[in-house]
Amino acid sequence: MEEKVLIFGHKNPDTDSICSSLVKEILDKKNGCNCSKAVRLGKVNKETQYVLDYLKIEAPELIEKVEEGTKVKLVDHNEFNQSVEGIEKAKILSVTDHHRIANFATSEPLYYMAKPYGCTSTILFEEFKKAGLKIDKTEAVLMLSAIISDTLLLKSPTTTDCDKKALEELAKIAEIDVNTYGLEMLKAGTDLNEFSAEELINLDAKNLEKDGKKFVIAQVNTVDINDALKRQNELESAINKEIEKNDLDLFVLAITDILNSNSEIIALGSKAKETISKAFGKELNDNRAFLEGVVSRKKQILPNIDANI
Amino acid sequence: MEEKVLIFGHKNPDTDSICSSLVKEILDKKNGCNCSKAVRLGKVNKETQYVLDYLKIEAPELIEKVEEGTKVKLVDHNEFNQSVEGIEKAKILSVTDHHRIANFATSEPLYYMAKPYGCTSTILFEEFKKAGLKIDKTEAVLMLSAIISDTLLLKSPTTTDCDKKALEELAKIAEIDVNTYGLEMLKAGTDLNEFSAEELINLDAKNLEKDGKKFVIAQVNTVDINDALKRQNELESAINKEIEKNDLDLFVLAITDILNSNSEIIALGSKAKETISKAFGKELNDNRAFLEGVVSRKKQILPNIDANI
């Protein structure tokens, strides 16, 4: 049997990571790479589960680590600290991503396709088009769900004209009303009640590093920030445990209101006060700050923190 | 006036770095990016001068450094230690490259297009094709010269079918006999007599780093290794000066016979003996080793040294 090539998105996978892995496997197979296989690095979140249920398809298989020399293709991430255990010794054949490049290195040439778009699936959509490949309904729903998720229904400032164009075309193929479907999908992801505080702060957490300083930016979506803040105490103690366990300098949890496009952040750690003040011109009050109009970790939160930690 | 976007290849530019910068500028302009401007980071070598003379065009302007926030597009390299002074604070809009990715990071998303081909110009050739753009004679000569240079007339093991296909199609457009033109061009680059030893070892030198160990792999092409070795003594003293000046652990100079596809290396520095022995299973004799069939720094020399230093 031919050796499998594993395709996966980042740890704490979001809808783009899961959907883009599945779409990349399909695209590879259409291009004759039959050994490609989508897998995932963590639990499927509720928003993504909504998509899989809608399509009546199974989530990709969960993997915990890869052995030395395993052939892999990354989607929706490149930083090793957001990737699978063992990534340093894997053979990375390709990366398809829409993030900054950092904490990434290979010893051999590879395929790397990054575009500064709102979503990895928009890049994959363009690959279908360039290769003259037809997109079927399932593929369209996978890609449009990823775009809706990453751009919060095109409201995030990360949204580009290419994302808009892709979503429009995919919606026609899928015969879906994007606003109705999208809001249902996003809302499915905001049902946070059954998660423990530990789970919540890890649902969509990115591990980052800058000049030896370690920090995490986690994000949860909600339709009611105040409702989420009722759990501030237990969230803080979960965050403090995480800080201690991983020797972090900063942990930021962004609670993002997907209806009104704002975020409340909870920031803890030795660098919290100073970094948030410099990054956003806001002083922490009860470890919190309200960031008006801020919804994008990638474009609005990370660069500011990265430049000021 | 619109702000310029500078396009450049690596320091000690080779034919691919110069030609791909020029071609990328043309491609950008055809795509409506009129502010793109090819520049270069060092002296034009004799092989590249042969191409420019053939086409009766000027070399791109020389730059020494870039200011903070300068918009740049990299071709044919990504590692910061091979790039322009000030690259860490430049705004990198895109990279088009065919090397491994290392010592590279951005704080924001960007366009990154890498393919594990023999030459950057082959990637650019595919971009012309995908965009449905016509390639004229000058563009074809620029791209085919880069491909001939990087693949040593398709004889280097870095050569892929895509490079072959591109070269074939470009030769038809250019109405050139690839072997005649290519050999003349490569030979022009082997005329090393008028260079000082210091210049020779820096003509095509790549600065590399692994776990804090600093090393350089330089390469010169020749049609007669023995002729080049007549200058071994003065080459060694130039190399030793470089080692001392830059606190290097290893300096490898590969003297590559482009007719017979072999290389003789001169290796100096505290890590020379051990690294070369482990990397190639060859003991240094008079600081030299003959590497049969080895012509590619990227595919045959660098990975072995990188894994064993």
Interface residues (C-beta under 8 A of the other chain):
Chain A: H98 H99 R100 I101 A102 N103 F104 A105 T106 S107 E108 P109 L110 Y111 Y112 M113 A114 K115 P116 Y117 K130 K298 P303 D306 A307
Chain B: H98 H99 R100 I101 A102 N103 F104 A105 T106 S107 E108 P109 L110 Y111 Y112 M113 A114 K115 P116 Y117 K130 K298 P303 D306 A307
